[in-house]
Structures are given as C-alpha cells and as structure tokens.
Amino acid sequence: MKKSSDVSHQTSRPTAQDAVVAGGSDNNTSKPLSMADLMSAGNAPKKLYRGQEVEGTVISVSDREIILDLGTKAEGLMSKNDLPQDKRDQVKVGDNLKAFIIAPENESGQVVLTLQKELTFGTRMRNVGGKKGIDLKKWQKFFQARDQKTTVSGKVLEANKGGVVVDVDGMRGFLPTSQINLSKITGEIIGQNLKLYVIEIDINDNRLILSTRGKVDEETLAKIAKLEVGQEILGKIVSIAPFGLIVDLNGVEGIIYSQELSWTAPHKDGAGLENEFELGQEIKAKISSIDESTGRVNLSVRQMEEDPFADLVKDLQPDDVVSGLIKEVTQNEVVVQLDGVEGIVPVSKIEQGKQYIVGEKNSFTIDNIDTNKRKINLAPFLTSTKGLIYK
C-alpha cells in the first residue's frame, strides 16, 4: 500500500469487507458498495470523526474536486489542490487514496477530506504554523476527545462568576457555569477532579472550553416534569461557589446565582457567600426557570420578597437634586450610593477633566428612573458662573 500522498492505479472497486479493512482490494468485482452490502457483510457503518484516517476509491474527478467512495453512506470530498502538483493530472477513477477527515459532514452530506493531517486540527490550523511556543501534540488529545465525544480528566484550579478554570495535563481550560453539572459536585469546588467533555478549541487564541454535561437521564427528567415555574421549593445547599449556591432539590440540580439571593447589593458579586451560608443548610427559593436540556432548575430567593426599589424611588423624579457617596469609578461610569439605592453617572455625562473620588460626597441631578432595570441614571449637578443650574 502506498503512502497517503501517493496514488495507486487500481481499477477495481473494493468489496464490503475491503471497505472496512483499509488496504484490501478485490479485482473480481467492480460493483459499487451500498449500505446493504456493508450490512450483509456483517459490518455496520463505522462512526466517522475529525482527524480519522480513512481510505477510499476515486469515483469522480473534476477540475477542482475528487469524490471518493469510502464504503460508508456518505461520499468523501477532497480538493484536487491537496494532491502534489505532479499527481493532479494522474489521478483517475478507480485509484485508491488515503486521507484524513476534516469534517464528518458538510452541507451536502459529504465527508470533507485532506491529505494533510495537520489541517484536521483547529480551523485548518491557519496562522498556527508560524507561531512560536505552540505544541500541537498537546492539543491533539483535545481534538480527538471532542470529535470522538470522549472525556478528559481535569482538576479545578480557581473559580469566578463565569465558571471555573481547570488544569488538564498542564493545559488550562475554562468550564463555564452553564456547562457544569452542579448536582455532581459537593463541597468546595476548588481542587475537585472532574471528567470533562471538550466543546470548543481555538489554538490561535489558546482557548479550550470544557463541559461536564452528558445526556440528562430519564429519572431526572421525570422529577423535573413535576416542578413548575413560580413554585416555592425547599432545597439543601451542596456547594458554594463565587457565582452562587448549588442546591439539591431531591436529586435535581438547582442553582441560585448570587444576584438572586437578595434585592440589596452585597450579594451581587458573590463576595462572602461562604461566610453566610453553610453546606447542608436548607434554603427556600422560588423556581424562576427550568432547563430540561441541562437538567437544571434556576432558583431565586429575592423573588419571594417585594422589590424595595419601587418604594425607595417613589418620591424621586427627573431633575431632582440628590446627594450621594461615590461608591465606584470605572472607565464607563460612576456608581453613586444614594439612600438605599444606587445611581449611575455615565461617562458621557461627565465634564472633561472632572474627577470623582471614592468615598466623597457629591450632588447630582436625576436624569431618569428605569424601574424595570432598577436603575437611576444621574447627571452631574453643575452651576454656571451666572448661577444657572444645568445638566
């Protein structure tokens, strides 16, 4: 058998057995393979995955493309430019070629092939070859795990509001909160070893996105079917993370994001949750949404209480002058602590050169009040040299 870049000039078509065992040929038949042929040979079609090496017989050649019979339901498609220059005019119907799968299926249902194995990793590995410090061998296992839907093992290094950072054999990956099967995690999430699915890879950006989620089992779906949005339910805290509390609802995963614990500000960043809540503690919450695809129930504590915002702003209206302490200064806004609520001064409203210092008290005018977003928009309170007040 020739190397994958060579073209062998055999004119026969492979039998059902040969199609499964790469390298065989049978000169006694030229009948095209069908699914029935494969099944009658006792071999069900094998699952194709990106990076897999396959062998096929050329059944069509055009100026730009080569079509191969892979002995599967789908035909293989290869660009003619993949062949060495001296081979492009020699390839003909009946030749056998080895290639690697770029995509198991395109829009036309064909298997996209290439002779260059490295092109099966990433988005054809564009711009990677010239970059220094990239070890492609370290990435290969993640492409294989993703394409074959197998798992890798990783250890949780740190957590933030968006999810957790995981180490997998020296490679750092990110596990978003939405992709964590929280019902399988008990206690402190940092340091836990997890079985992970690979869902996204970008070598150029050093990006590795992981998931612990598999298919939701029927038992969990049956339990979820008995729950309703708006229902108040009692659960037990099984894990505390920066993004909130993971709650066991009789075998169903529930999550209370930090901002849903209270209408007031202290919990919105998830700071100090471990000081206020304990593992095993029972907590009552209202079901805000149910996601059957992930087997997760989103919960809220604050929705069981009246929102104090409307009451706090009932006596306020646009153009009122208010005083407050500067709580936070960012590139986009200044956060002001008013009586029981926060106000926002957009940077576009701030006079050039004006500086605000955290902890200082300043006066502002109310620009508008958005009760739906629970937001008071402010503007600096300025007095001109003529004593006129303006925004």
Secondary structure, 3 states (H helix, E strand, C coil): CCCCCCCECCCCCCCHHHHHCCCCCCCCCCCCCCHHHHHHCCCCCCCCCCCCEEEEEEEEECCCEEEEECCCCCCEEEEHHHCCCCCCCCCCCCCEEEEEEEECCCCCCCEEEECCHHHHCCCCCCCCCCCCCCCHHHHHHHHHHHHHCCEEEEEEEEEECCEEEEEECCEEEEEEHHHCCHHHCCCCCCCCEEEEEEEEEECCCCEEEEECCCCCCHHHHHHHHCCCCCCEEEEEEEEEECCEEEEEECCEEEEEEHHHCCCCHHHCCCCCHHHHCCCCCEEEEEEEEEECCCCEEEEECHHHCCCCHHHHCCCCCCCCEEEEEEEEECCCEEEEECCCCEEEEEHHHCCCCCCCCCCCEEEEEEEEEECCCCEEEEEECEECCCCCEEC
